[in-house]
Amino acid sequence: MFSKVLGWLSADMAIDLGTANTLVYVKGRGIVLNEPSVVAIANVRGKKTVLAVGDEAKLMLGRTPGNISAIRPLRDGVIADFEVAEEMIKHFIRKVHNRRSFASPQIIVCVPSGSTAVERRAIQESAESAGARRVFLIEEPMAAAIGAGLPVTEPTGSMVVDIGGGTTEVAVLSLGGIVYSRSVRVGGDKMDEAIIAYIRRNHNLLVGEGSSERIKKEIGSACPPDEGEGRTMHIKGRDLMNGVPKELVISERQIAESLAEPISAIIEAVKVALEHTAPELAADIVDKGIVLTGGGALLGNLDLVLRHATGLPVSIADDPLSCVALGTGRCLEEMGTLRSVLIPSY
Amino acid sequence: MVSLPEQMRGAEEAGESSGLGRVLRRARLASGLDIADVAQRLRIRPEYLEALEAGDHAKLPGRVYAIGFVRTYSTFLGLDSAVAIERFKSEAVSLDHTHLLPPTPPPEGRVPGGALLFVSLVSAVVLYGGWWVMSAEERRMPEIVAEVPARLQQLVDAVAQAREAVVVRLPRSEAAPPVGAASAAPTPPVPPVVAAAPQPQPLAQPASPIPVAALPDQRPADESENAEMAEDEESARPAPEPATASAPAQNIVVAAVPTAPSATTDSGAGRILLRAREENWVQVRDGANAPLMTRVLKPGDVLKVPDRNGLTLMTGNAGGLDVLVDGEAVPSLGAPGQVRRNVALDADKLKAGTAIGRP
């Protein structure tokens, strides 16, 4: 009764709680918030307080003094630090509700399809203690497919590959359910790490996570260019030999080389998923192909590499970064009909 | 790379449609590729590529895939994919967004809410209406009953007139001397009585049907007056005459013992009269022990026993019953409240006091 009254005062939300970015979709308003999943915690006289969340906190990442720590509460698609994650969700709920303190919205949160029951429960409890009246969970590939506009409720197979910050989800969907899904803990973060490791190994230069992400976005490619070195970029970091800051130029070909390992892991996941697909669904997928969503889909030539590896047409969804949030939001809007695609809460 | 707007301008200059399909086709032909080559390279089925070039959007598998194909194809042909997609979206308005309706199991065994509610509401209204109408009729019953005496007043008058005839005729027909004797008796506590036995064929008796039909209805009104009037008459009239029209009209009590169809065609009155002093349950049985008549006599009621052999009486209050044979009281049948069974209704035995049989 009381919660219903609070429900009128609050806007229902769909949250794409991603490893890299958190997107919040508010019912009737669309995506209202897209910020990095970073929280800066200040230690003031032994008491931890939230200093900044989102964009502000991301700028602090890797540049913090001793009494401040910038934390990414999610790793590999799941919550690694419960308290911080809860603070972050609380902050986003308040921000969406213009700091009204008694908001108690209904929330749909998406979870990786490969997450365990314990991890799902952790996400649900974080959202509940952050002030949610009711929490529903949805599996990420389902949300991504709905957000991309795939006909997931039709009796036809659709294959979606969602490459997020922490995980890559490969799933075959039909009739409003997931026929097969595979989640590998390879995503944007692993690509960043691969770039850092490559530069460190080949150039003895240590670059930060932020720099490597920038490199990936600017000149990242899944396969080396046909001829030459491709595009180049100036990168700055610390020389491991001399211990002094240094700048050097890196080429597209080198980055493509560095990304070979995570890319092959993604290809492998897609191939395994195809192997496990029932023949009828495989026939549908051969006809229409694979749809790529998530930030990883924006990596240059990834569709080309996947097309080459699988022999299937590969399409990149419109606005791949928002697919999961849009799909979760659509479930929120069409709660009446799409209720069945949600995971019953624990 | 030739930009897409330039391509389009070229297409328009060449007098062709400015559709995206034409642009794609021109770009492909300029590169010297045929559909099969492109399909092989892009893994997109040739029919979809042809549909894209022909602008036949109905043949494409769906909006998402179609946009994906446009992006892949235009990039492959060296065109600006973003512009191509914008162009395609503006052209392919027929490819609407997917409608998501997950398959839901049909509701099994569940009551059809709306219909059932409607039907039950209607039946509830009908039931209540029916009950209301019925109970309204019941409520009107007392009024009807109340009206009856007024309406029957004419009948009562008619009865009074008819009774004169009956009373006059009765003595003549069969029991004139005894009744006359009774009324002439020095201690006549009995109000003048006319017993009109109901006939199996009432229409055959022209005089009796009216009183027989009417009297039972009149009883409630009469009964209370009955006893008083009996007393009144006793005191006021030392020698009441049975034929007086006014007195019998008020005092007549008819207690009729039905006669069997095979009984004699006379009015059935015998020599024995049973008169109740107190409220008294009586039953008269015939020779075969079959009940002829059962009734509760009120104080003052007189029952005329038909002249048949083998009749027996059962009474629940032997002391409250006066038995008169030929107008004379015979010994009492018992104490008040005593139950008597198998009392032979035989004039001689009653007189002799030997009528009380063993139960």
HADDOCK unambig.tbl for C-alpha pairs under 7 A between the chains (distance, minus, plus):
assign (segid A and resid 148 and name CA) (segid B and resid 64 and name CA) 6.94 0.50 0.50
assign (segid A and resid 149 and name CA) (segid B and resid 64 and name CA) 6.10 0.50 0.50
assign (segid A and resid 149 and name CA) (segid B and resid 97 and name CA) 6.86 0.50 0.50
assign (segid A and resid 149 and name CA) (segid B and resid 98 and name CA) 6.08 0.50 0.50
assign (segid A and resid 150 and name CA) (segid B and resid 64 and name CA) 6.54 0.50 0.50
assign (segid A and resid 150 and name CA) (segid B and resid 98 and name CA) 6.91 0.50 0.50
assign (segid A and resid 151 and name CA) (segid B and resid 98 and name CA) 5.81 0.50 0.50
assign (segid A and resid 151 and name CA) (segid B and resid 100 and name CA) 6.72 0.50 0.50
assign (segid A and resid 153 and name CA) (segid B and resid 100 and name CA) 5.67 0.50 0.50
assign (segid A and resid 153 and name CA) (segid B and resid 101 and name CA) 5.88 0.50 0.50
assign (segid A and resid 153 and name CA) (segid B and resid 102 and name CA) 4.81 0.50 0.50
assign (segid A and resid 153 and name CA) (segid B and resid 103 and name CA) 6.98 0.50 0.50
assign (segid A and resid 175 and name CA) (segid B and resid 102 and name CA) 6.21 0.50 0.50
assign (segid A and resid 175 and name CA) (segid B and resid 103 and name CA) 6.48 0.50 0.50
assign (segid A and resid 176 and name CA) (segid B and resid 102 and name CA) 5.06 0.50 0.50
assign (segid A and resid 288 and name CA) (segid B and resid 61 and name CA) 6.61 0.50 0.50
assign (segid A and resid 288 and name CA) (segid B and resid 65 and name CA) 6.53 0.50 0.50
assign (segid A and resid 311 and name CA) (segid B and resid 43 and name CA) 6.28 0.50 0.50
assign (segid A and resid 312 and name CA) (segid B and resid 43 and name CA) 5.63 0.50 0.50
assign (segid A and resid 313 and name CA) (segid B and resid 42 and name CA) 6.51 0.50 0.50
assign (segid A and resid 313 and name CA) (segid B and resid 43 and name CA) 4.95 0.50 0.50
assign (segid A and resid 313 and name CA) (segid B and resid 44 and name CA) 5.37 0.50 0.50
assign (segid A and resid 315 and name CA) (segid B and resid 65 and name CA) 6.53 0.50 0.50
assign (segid A and resid 315 and name CA) (segid B and resid 68 and name CA) 4.21 0.50 0.50
assign (segid A and resid 315 and name CA) (segid B and resid 69 and name CA) 6.52 0.50 0.50
assign (segid A and resid 316 and name CA) (segid B and resid 68 and name CA) 5.76 0.50 0.50
assign (segid A and resid 317 and name CA) (segid B and resid 64 and name CA) 6.75 0.50 0.50
assign (segid A and resid 317 and name CA) (segid B and resid 68 and name CA) 6.76 0.50 0.50
assign (segid A and resid 337 and name CA) (segid B and resid 101 and name CA) 6.20 0.50 0.50
assign (segid A and resid 337 and name CA) (segid B and resid 102 and name CA) 6.88 0.50 0.50
assign (segid A and resid 338 and name CA) (segid B and resid 102 and name CA) 6.60 0.50 0.50
